[in-house]
């Protein structure tokens, strides 16, 4: 039995936990930004939160604690500014764009099909 196949479920489980931790971190930051700046946290952009966290976290390294707190507050303000307004009347119909083609599938080589068309 391969050693990787024995550990795979544990590795997958750990990876799922890491994604859940990251998701919960982003949601908690969104909640804090919403509460701090009087916005509904559910209306804040998850993608903007992730991007702002990526941008600001690299700047926190080797900075004094007071400066980091100020930068964190600035980040929360930027996240709160990513407030998504309701788009009233926006409806997206659920339909398929592509229609089935009226031609049969090519199940023989192109040269054979050309020869059949020339002889017909």
N, C-alpha and C positions, 0 to 999 in steps of 0.2 A: 504494500500500500504506500502511495506517495505521501510524503510528509506535508506537502502543500495542501493536498485535498483534505487532510485531517484538520488543518488550521483554518481553512477557508471560511467556515461558518463563523468562527470567532473574529476573523479579520473583517468580514462583512458586517458583523454586528457592531464592532468598534467604529467602523466607518459611518454607519447609520447614526450611531450616538454622536459622533463629531458633527455631522450635518444637523442633527437636532439641536445640539448645543449652539451652533452658529446661528441657526434660525431663531432660537429663543433669545440669544443675545441681541440680534437685530430687532426683534419685536419689543424687547424690554427697552432698548434705546429709543425706539419709535414712541413707546408709551411715555417715557420720561420727557421726550421732546414735546409731545402733544399736551401733556399735563402742564409743563413749564410755560409753554407759550399759548395756552388756551386754544388748542386745536383738537379735533377728534383723532385719536391715534389710528383708528381704522382707516382714515382717509389719507394718511401719510404714505408716501411711496417707499416700498420695500427696496426697490432697486436704487433709488437715490440715497437711502440710508446706508446701504452697502457701499456705494461709491464714496460717500462722505467719510464713512468709517475708514475705508482704505486710504483715502487722501490724508486724513488727520492723524491716524495712528502712527504713520511713519515719522511725523514731525514731533511726536511726544518723547522720542528717545533722547536721553541726556538733557532733559529740560527740568527746571525747578518745579516743585509740586504746585506752587501758586500759578505758574505759567501754564501748566498742564490743565488745571481747573478752568482757567480762562479760555483756553483753546477748546476744551470740552464743551463749555457753554456756547461758544461760537458755533461748534459743530451742531449742537442741538438746535440752534437758531436756524442754521442752513437746512437742517432736516425738516423743521417745522415750516419753512418756506416752501417745501416741496409738496404742499397741501394740494391734493387733487380735488378740483371742484366737480360737483355733480354735472354730468352731461345729459340734460333732460332731452328726451325724444330720440336718444341714440338707440337704434335697434339694428342688430346684425342678424339677418336671416340665416337659418341653418339650411343651406342648400349645397349641392355639389356643383362645382364649376365645370368640371370636365364631363363631357358626355361620352358614352361608349361609341367607339368608331364603327362605321358600317362595313368595314373591310375585315376579312378573315385574318387570323394570325398566320405569319410566315412560318411554315413548318418544314420547308425544304430549302436547300441552298438557293441563293439568288440566281445563280447561273441556270439551274434546272427550271426555275419558274420563268425566266426569260425565254428559254428554249420552248416551253409550253405555250407562251403567249405568241411567239413568232409563228408557231405551227398552227395556231388556231385561226 
